[in-house]
Amino acid sequence: MLYYGTEIIKVQQNTDNIALVYETGFRTQKGQLARTILFICENRFTFFKDSLNFIKFNLVISMIGFLISLPKLIKYDNSILEIILCGLDLVTITIPP
């Protein structure tokens, strides 16, 4: 394997010498630059994953709050529609837009 800046030290006399580079290394600065250009890696930020986890956590909290308030809603003879709207109201309050 030849690297950038490789110098030939010894050559046999009276022969035709031919060198062929069949692979380049990515351990040099130029090789690392070539690797980043050739193989672009998708940069994944953890912000998106963390924000989805935050929304899931808030959804669980709103469901717990709905389950706590469900017996009281049933006790005061609310209709099914009002109970569903109360549950959706809790979800929309706890989960940010």
Secondary structure, DSSP 8 states (H G I E B T S, - for coil): ---TT-------TTS----------SSSHHHHHHHHHHS------HHHHHHHHHHHHHHHHHHHHHHHHHHHHHHTT--HHHHHHHHHHHHHHHS--
